[in-house]
């Protein structure tokens, strides 16, 4: 509950006070994040991660900020990129074919950060395993070369939120 409170405070305090058209920023950011989430989904499918024997899911963890928090329901929270990698590898060891696709349903964004509400569809053996609601807080930070890149800061996923 504390984590959710922190995320809600971040969302509320992240309003962009700008003189330009915020809707064009959101549209541009939504396109960037849709591509980002597609690449994120593809990272689960790379051969070194899509195996039950010693999976290496560094490619998945690389989409997260160094101090990111992954909080799916029913399992311990992963704090930081190393724990997110370890969590993903544990899941992939049990379900090597598993991957997730995230569909953006709503976004609030500027050039520095974005909050996305969406639906996560998790596939195992090519079949839908589950669908959940997800709340993701993204930050836009500089990479090693100084280029601006999106990273996942917080990802909360809860299957009880999803009701058909």
KEVOSE-280182 format. One line per 3 residues: number of its first residue (from 1); for each residue x, y, z negated of N, C-alpha, C, O. Coordinates in nm, 2 decimals, padded with zeros to 4 digits, m for minus. Layout:
<recs>
NUM> X:Y:Z:X:Y:Z:X:Y:Z:X:Y:Z; ...
</recs>
This chain:
<recs>
1> 00.08:m00.12:00.00:00.00:00.00:00.00:00.09:00.13:00.00:00.05:00.22:00.07; 00.20:00.12:m00.07:00.29:00.23:m00.08:00.35:00.26:00.06:00.36:00.38:00.10; 00.38:00.15:00.13:00.44:00.17:00.27:00.34:00.24:00.36:00.37:00.33:00.44
4> 00.21:00.20:00.35:00.11:00.26:00.43:00.09:00.40:00.40:00.07:00.49:00.49; 00.10:00.44:00.27:00.09:00.58:00.23:00.20:00.66:00.29:00.18:00.77:00.33; 00.32:00.61:00.28:00.44:00.68:00.34:00.42:00.70:00.49:00.45:00.81:00.54
7> 00.37:00.60:00.56:00.35:00.61:00.70:00.24:00.72:00.73:00.26:00.80:00.82; 00.14:00.71:00.66:00.03:00.81:00.68:00.08:00.95:00.65:00.04:01.05:00.72; 00.16:00.97:00.55:00.22:01.10:00.52:00.31:01.15:00.64:00.31:01.26:00.68
10> 00.39:01.05:00.69:00.48:01.09:00.80:00.39:01.13:00.92:00.43:01.23:00.99; 00.29:01.06:00.95:00.20:01.09:01.06:00.14:01.23:01.04:00.14:01.31:01.14; 00.09:01.26:00.93:00.03:01.39:00.90:00.13:01.50:00.90:00.09:01.61:00.94
13> 00.25:01.48:00.86:00.35:01.59:00.86:00.42:01.60:00.99:00.50:01.69:01.00; 00.39:01.52:01.08:00.47:01.52:01.21:00.40:01.60:01.32:00.43:01.58:01.44; 00.31:01.69:01.28:00.24:01.77:01.39:00.34:01.86:01.46:00.42:01.92:01.39
16> 00.32:01.87:01.59:00.41:01.95:01.67:00.36:02.09:01.67:00.25:02.11:01.72; 00.43:02.19:01.62:00.39:02.33:01.63:00.47:02.39:01.75:00.58:02.44:01.73; 00.41:02.38:01.86:00.47:02.43:01.99:00.38:02.52:02.07:00.26:02.52:02.04
19> 00.44:02.59:02.16:00.37:02.68:02.25:00.33:02.61:02.38:00.26:02.67:02.46; 00.38:02.49:02.40:00.36:02.42:02.53:00.24:02.33:02.52:00.18:02.31:02.41; 00.20:02.27:02.63:00.08:02.18:02.63:00.12:02.04:02.57:00.19:01.96:02.63
22> 00.06:02.02:02.45:00.09:01.89:02.38:00.04:01.77:02.45:00.09:01.66:02.44; m00.08:01.79:02.52:m00.14:01.67:02.59:m00.04:01.62:02.70:m00.04:01.50:02.72; 00.03:01.71:02.76:00.13:01.66:02.87:00.24:01.58:02.80:00.30:01.49:02.85
25> 00.29:01.63:02.68:00.39:01.56:02.60:00.34:01.42:02.57:00.41:01.32:02.59; 00.22:01.41:02.52:00.16:01.28:02.48:00.15:01.19:02.60:00.18:01.07:02.59; 00.11:01.24:02.71:00.09:01.16:02.83:00.23:01.11:02.88:00.24:00.99:02.91
28> 00.33:01.19:02.88:00.47:01.15:02.91:00.52:01.05:02.82:00.58:00.95:02.86; 00.50:01.08:02.69:00.55:00.98:02.58:00.48:00.85:02.59:00.54:00.74:02.58; 00.35:00.85:02.62:00.28:00.73:02.63:00.33:00.64:02.74:00.34:00.52:02.73
31> 00.36:00.70:02.86:00.42:00.63:02.97:00.56:00.57:02.93:00.59:00.45:02.96; 00.64:00.65:02.86:00.77:00.60:02.81:00.75:00.48:02.71:00.83:00.38:02.72; 00.66:00.50:02.62:00.64:00.39:02.52:00.57:00.27:02.58:00.60:00.16:02.53
34> 00.49:00.28:02.68:00.43:00.16:02.74:00.55:00.08:02.81:00.55:m00.04:02.80; 00.64:00.15:02.87:00.76:00.08:02.93:00.84:00.02:02.82:00.89:m00.09:02.83; 00.87:00.10:02.71:00.94:00.05:02.60:00.88:m00.08:02.55:00.95:m00.18:02.52
37> 00.75:m00.08:02.53:00.68:m00.20:02.47:00.69:m00.32:02.56:00.69:m00.43:02.52; 00.69:m00.29:02.69:00.70:m00.40:02.79:00.84:m00.46:02.78:00.86:m00.58:02.78; 00.94:m00.37:02.77:01.08:m00.42:02.76:01.10:m00.50:02.62:01.17:m00.60:02.62
40> 01.03:m00.45:02.52:01.03:m00.51:02.39:00.98:m00.65:02.40:01.03:m00.75:02.34; 00.87:m00.67:02.47:00.81:m00.80:02.49:00.90:m00.89:02.57:00.91:m01.01:02.53; 00.97:m00.84:02.67:01.06:m00.92:02.75:01.18:m00.96:02.67:01.24:m01.07:02.69
43> 01.22:m00.89:02.56:01.33:m00.93:02.48:01.31:m01.06:02.41:01.40:m01.13:02.37; 01.18:m01.09:02.38:01.15:m01.22:02.31:01.17:m01.34:02.41:01.18:m01.45:02.36; 01.18:m01.31:02.54:01.18:m01.42:02.64:01.32:m01.44:02.69:01.34:m01.54:02.76
46> 01.42:m01.36:02.65:01.56:m01.39:02.70:01.60:m01.53:02.65:01.57:m01.56:02.53; 01.68:m01.60:02.73:01.71:m01.74:02.69:01.78:m01.76:02.55:01.74:m01.85:02.48; 01.86:m01.66:02.51:01.93:m01.68:02.38:01.83:m01.66:02.27:01.86:m01.71:02.15
49> 01.72:m01.60:02.29:01.62:m01.58:02.18:01.51:m01.69:02.19:01.45:m01.73:02.09; 01.48:m01.73:02.32:01.37:m01.83:02.34:01.41:m01.97:02.33:01.39:m02.05:02.42; 01.47:m02.00:02.21:01.52:m02.14:02.19:01.49:m02.18:02.04:01.49:m02.09:01.95
52> 01.47:m02.30:02.01:01.45:m02.35:01.88:01.58:m02.37:01.80:01.58:m02.39:01.68; 01.69:m02.39:01.88:01.82:m02.42:01.82:01.91:m02.29:01.81:01.96:m02.24:01.92; 01.92:m02.24:01.69:02.01:m02.12:01.67:01.97:m02.00:01.76:02.06:m01.96:01.84
55> 01.85:m01.96:01.76:01.81:m01.84:01.85:01.89:m01.72:01.81:01.92:m01.70:01.69; 01.93:m01.64:01.91:01.99:m01.51:01.88:01.90:m01.40:01.94:01.89:m01.38:02.06; 01.83:m01.33:01.85:01.73:m01.24:01.89:01.78:m01.09:01.87:01.70:m01.00:01.83
58> 01.91:m01.07:01.89:01.96:m00.94:01.88:01.89:m00.84:01.97:01.88:m00.72:01.94; 01.85:m00.89:02.09:01.78:m00.80:02.19:01.65:m00.75:02.13:01.62:m00.63:02.16; 01.58:m00.83:02.05:01.46:m00.78:01.99:01.49:m00.68:01.88:01.42:m00.57:01.88
61> 01.58:m00.71:01.80:01.62:m00.62:01.69:01.67:m00.49:01.74:01.65:m00.38:01.67; 01.73:m00.48:01.85:01.79:m00.36:01.91:01.68:m00.25:01.94:01.71:m00.14:01.95; 01.56:m00.29:01.94:01.45:m00.19:01.97:01.41:m00.12:01.84:01.33:m00.02:01.84
64> 01.47:m00.16:01.73:01.43:m00.10:01.60:01.54:00.00:01.55:01.66:m00.02:01.59; 01.50:00.10:01.48:01.60:00.19:01.42:01.68:00.11:01.31:01.64:00.00:01.27; 01.80:00.15:01.28:01.88:00.08:01.19:01.81:00.05:01.05:01.83:m00.05:00.99
67> 01.73:00.15:01.01:01.66:00.14:00.88:01.51:00.11:00.90:01.43:00.15:00.81; 01.48:00.05:01.01:01.34:00.02:01.04:01.27:m00.08:00.93:01.34:m00.15:00.86; 01.14:m00.07:00.93:01.07:m00.16:00.84:00.96:m00.24:00.93:00.88:m00.17:01.00
70> 00.96:m00.37:00.92:00.87:m00.45:00.98:00.78:m00.52:00.87:00.83:m00.59:00.79; 00.65:m00.49:00.88:00.56:m00.54:00.77:00.44:m00.61:00.83:00.33:m00.56:00.83; 00.46:m00.74:00.87:00.35:m00.82:00.92:00.28:m00.88:00.80:00.34:m00.90:00.69
73> 00.16:m00.91:00.81:00.08:m00.97:00.70:00.12:m01.11:00.67:00.16:m01.19:00.76; 00.13:m01.14:00.54:00.15:m01.28:00.50:00.29:m01.33:00.49:00.32:m01.44:00.45; 00.38:m01.24:00.52:00.53:m01.28:00.51:00.60:m01.16:00.45:00.55:m01.05:00.45
76> 00.72:m01.19:00.39:00.80:m01.08:00.33:00.83:m00.97:00.43:00.85:m01.00:00.55; 00.83:m00.85:00.39:00.87:m00.73:00.47:01.02:m00.74:00.50:01.10:m00.78:00.42; 01.05:m00.70:00.63:01.19:m00.70:00.67:01.23:m00.56:00.67:01.17:m00.47:00.74
79> 01.34:m00.53:00.60:01.40:m00.40:00.59:01.53:m00.39:00.67:01.63:m00.46:00.63; 01.53:m00.31:00.77:01.66:m00.29:00.85:01.67:m00.39:00.97:01.60:m00.49:00.97; 01.75:m00.35:01.06:01.77:m00.42:01.18:01.81:m00.57:01.16:01.77:m00.66:01.23
82> 01.90:m00.59:01.06:01.95:m00.73:01.04:01.84:m00.82:00.99:01.83:m00.93:01.03; 01.76:m00.77:00.90:01.65:m00.85:00.85:01.54:m00.87:00.96:01.48:m00.98:00.96; 01.52:m00.77:01.04:01.43:m00.79:01.15:01.48:m00.90:01.25:01.40:m00.98:01.30
85> 01.61:m00.90:01.27:01.67:m01.00:01.36:01.65:m01.14:01.30:01.61:m01.23:01.36; 01.68:m01.15:01.17:01.67:m01.27:01.09:01.52:m01.32:01.09:01.49:m01.44:01.12; 01.43:m01.23:01.07:01.28:m01.27:01.07:01.24:m01.32:01.21:01.18:m01.43:01.22
88> 01.28:m01.25:01.31:01.25:m01.29:01.45:01.31:m01.43:01.48:01.24:m01.51:01.55; 01.43:m01.45:01.45:01.50:m01.58:01.47:01.43:m01.69:01.40:01.42:m01.80:01.45; 01.39:m01.67:01.28:01.31:m01.77:01.20:01.18:m01.81:01.27:01.15:m01.93:01.28
91> 01.11:m01.71:01.32:00.99:m01.73:01.39:01.01:m01.80:01.52:00.94:m01.90:01.55; 01.11:m01.76:01.59:01.14:m01.82:01.72:01.20:m01.97:01.71:01.18:m02.05:01.80; 01.26:m02.00:01.60:01.31:m02.13:01.57:01.19:m02.23:01.56:01.20:m02.34:01.61
94> 01.08:m02.18:01.51:00.96:m02.26:01.50:00.87:m02.25:01.63:00.80:m02.35:01.66; 00.88:m02.14:01.70:00.79:m02.12:01.82:00.88:m02.05:01.93:00.86:m01.94:01.95; 00.96:m02.13:01.99:01.06:m02.07:02.09:00.99:m02.00:02.21:01.05:m01.91:02.27
97> 00.87:m02.05:02.24:00.80:m01.98:02.36:00.72:m01.86:02.32:00.67:m01.79:02.40; 00.72:m01.83:02.19:00.63:m01.72:02.14:00.69:m01.58:02.19:00.81:m01.56:02.19; 00.59:m01.49:02.22:00.63:m01.35:02.25:00.50:m01.27:02.22:00.39:m01.33:02.22
100> 00.52:m01.14:02.21:00.40:m01.05:02.18:00.40:m00.94:02.29:00.50:m00.90:02.34; 00.28:m00.90:02.32:00.25:m00.79:02.40:00.17:m00.69:02.32:00.07:m00.73:02.26; 00.21:m00.56:02.33:00.14:m00.46:02.25:00.07:m00.36:02.35:00.14:m00.31:02.44
103> m00.06:m00.35:02.34:m00.13:m00.25:02.42:m00.17:m00.13:02.34:m00.22:m00.14:02.23; m00.13:m00.01:02.39:m00.15:00.11:02.32:m00.30:00.15:02.34:m00.35:00.15:02.45; m00.37:00.17:02.22:m00.51:00.22:02.22:m00.52:00.37:02.19:m00.61:00.43:02.24
106> m00.43:00.42:02.11:m00.43:00.56:02.07:m00.29:00.60:02.04:m00.21:00.52:01.99; m00.26:00.73:02.07:m00.12:00.78:02.05:m00.13:00.92:02.00:m00.21:01.00:02.05; m00.04:00.96:01.91:m00.02:01.10:01.87:00.13:01.12:01.88:00.21:01.05:01.81
109> 00.18:01.21:01.96:00.32:01.21:01.99:00.37:01.35:02.03:00.29:01.44:02.07; 00.49:01.37:02.01:00.57:01.48:02.07:00.70:01.43:02.11:00.71:01.30:02.12; 00.80:01.51:02.14:00.93:01.45:02.20:01.01:01.39:02.09:01.11:01.32:02.12
112> 00.98:01.42:01.96:01.07:01.36:01.85:01.02:01.23:01.79:01.10:01.15:01.75; 00.88:01.22:01.79:00.83:01.10:01.73:00.69:01.07:01.78:00.63:01.15:01.85; 00.64:00.95:01.76:00.51:00.91:01.80:00.45:00.81:01.71:00.52:00.72:01.65
115> 00.32:00.81:01.69:00.25:00.71:01.62:00.15:00.65:01.71:00.07:00.71:01.78; 00.16:00.52:01.72:00.08:00.44:01.81:m00.01:00.34:01.73:00.04:00.27:01.64; m00.14:00.34:01.77:m00.23:00.24:01.72:m00.25:00.15:01.84:m00.28:00.20:01.95
118> m00.25:00.02:01.82:m00.27:m00.07:01.94:m00.31:m00.21:01.89:m00.34:m00.24:01.78; m00.31:m00.30:01.99:m00.35:m00.44:01.97:m00.22:m00.52:02.01:m00.17:m00.50:02.12; m00.18:m00.61:01.92:m00.08:m00.70:01.95:m00.14:m00.84:01.99:m00.22:m00.89:01.92
121> m00.10:m00.89:02.11:m00.15:m01.02:02.15:m00.02:m01.11:02.14:00.08:m01.08:02.22; m00.03:m01.21:02.06:00.09:m01.30:02.05:00.05:m01.43:02.13:m00.05:m01.49:02.11; 00.15:m01.47:02.21:00.13:m01.59:02.29:00.23:m01.70:02.25:00.34:m01.67:02.21
124> 00.18:m01.82:02.24:00.26:m01.94:02.22:00.23:m02.04:02.33:00.11:m02.07:02.35; 00.33:m02.09:02.39:00.31:m02.19:02.50:00.22:m02.13:02.61:00.14:m02.20:02.67; 00.23:m02.00:02.63:00.15:m01.94:02.74:00.00:m01.91:02.70:m00.08:m01.86:02.78
127> m00.04:m01.95:02.58:m00.18:m01.93:02.54:m00.19:m01.83:02.43:m00.09:m01.81:02.35; m00.30:m01.76:02.42:m00.31:m01.66:02.31:m00.32:m01.73:02.18:m00.40:m01.81:02.16; m00.22:m01.69:02.09:m00.22:m01.75:01.96:m00.30:m01.67:01.86:m00.37:m01.72:01.77
130> m00.28:m01.53:01.87:m00.36:m01.44:01.78:m00.35:m01.30:01.84:m00.26:m01.26:01.91; m00.45:m01.22:01.80:m00.46:m01.08:01.83:m00.47:m01.01:01.70:m00.55:m01.04:01.61; m00.40:m00.90:01.68:m00.40:m00.82:01.56:m00.39:m00.67:01.60:m00.36:m00.64:01.71
133> m00.43:m00.59:01.50:m00.41:m00.45:01.52:m00.27:m00.41:01.46:m00.22:m00.48:01.37; m00.22:m00.31:01.52:m00.08:m00.27:01.49:m00.07:m00.12:01.48:m00.13:m00.05:01.56; 00.01:m00.07:01.39:00.04:00.07:01.37:00.19:00.08:01.38:00.26:00.02:01.30
136> 00.24:00.16:01.48:00.39:00.17:01.50:00.42:00.32:01.49:00.36:00.40:01.56; 00.53:00.35:01.42:00.58:00.48:01.41:00.72:00.48:01.48:00.81:00.41:01.44; 00.73:00.55:01.59:00.85:00.56:01.67:00.93:00.69:01.64:00.87:00.79:01.61
139> 01.06:00.68:01.65:01.14:00.80:01.64:01.22:00.80:01.77:01.25:00.70:01.83; 01.26:00.93:01.81:01.34:00.95:01.93:01.47:00.99:01.88:01.49:01.10:01.82; 01.58:00.91:01.89:01.71:00.94:01.84:01.82:00.93:01.95:01.79:00.87:02.06
142> 01.93:00.98:01.92:02.04:00.97:02.02:02.11:00.83:02.00:02.14:00.78:01.89; 02.14:00.77:02.11:02.22:00.65:02.11:02.37:00.68:02.11:02.41:00.79:02.09; 02.45:00.57:02.12:02.60:00.59:02.11:02.65:00.69:02.22:02.75:00.76:02.19
145> 02.59:00.69:02.33:02.63:00.78:02.44:02.57:00.92:02.43:02.60:01.01:02.51; 02.49:00.94:02.33:02.42:01.07:02.31:02.29:01.09:02.39:02.23:01.20:02.38; 02.25:00.98:02.45:02.12:00.99:02.53:02.00:00.97:02.43:02.02:00.90:02.32
148> 01.89:01.03:02.46:01.77:01.02:02.38:01.70:00.89:02.40:01.67:00.85:02.52; 01.68:00.81:02.30:01.61:00.68:02.31:01.50:00.66:02.20:01.52:00.71:02.09; 01.40:00.59:02.23:01.29:00.56:02.14:01.33:00.43:02.06:01.39:00.34:02.11
151> 01.30:00.44:01.93:01.32:00.32:01.84:01.20:00.30:01.75:01.13:00.40:01.72; 01.17:00.18:01.71:01.07:00.15:01.62:01.12:00.18:01.48:01.22:00.13:01.44; 01.05:00.27:01.41:01.09:00.30:01.27:01.00:00.21:01.17:01.06:00.15:01.08
154> 00.87:00.21:01.19:00.78:00.13:01.11:00.69:00.06:01.20:00.63:00.11:01.29; 00.67:m00.07:01.17:00.57:m00.15:01.24:00.49:m00.23:01.14:00.54:m00.32:01.07; 00.36:m00.20:01.13:00.27:m00.27:01.04:00.17:m00.34:01.12:00.10:m00.29:01.21
157> 00.15:m00.47:01.09:00.06:m00.56:01.17:m00.02:m00.63:01.07:00.03:m00.68:00.97; m00.15:m00.64:01.09:m00.24:m00.70:01.00:m00.36:m00.77:01.07:m00.44:m00.70:01.13; m00.36:m00.90:01.07:m00.46:m00.97:01.14:m00.60:m00.95:01.08:m00.70:m00.96:01.16
160> m00.61:m00.91:00.96:m00.75:m00.89:00.90:m00.81:m00.76:00.95:m00.93:m00.74:00.93; m00.73:m00.67:01.01:m00.78:m00.55:01.07:m00.86:m00.58:01.19:m00.95:m00.50:01.23; m00.83:m00.69:01.26:m00.89:m00.72:01.39:m01.01:m00.80:01.37:m01.01:m00.91:01.31
163> m01.12:m00.74:01.41:m01.25:m00.82:01.41:m01.32:m00.80:01.54:m01.34:m00.69:01.59; m01.35:m00.92:01.60:m01.42:m00.92:01.73:m01.56:m00.89:01.72:m01.64:m00.88:01.82
</recs>
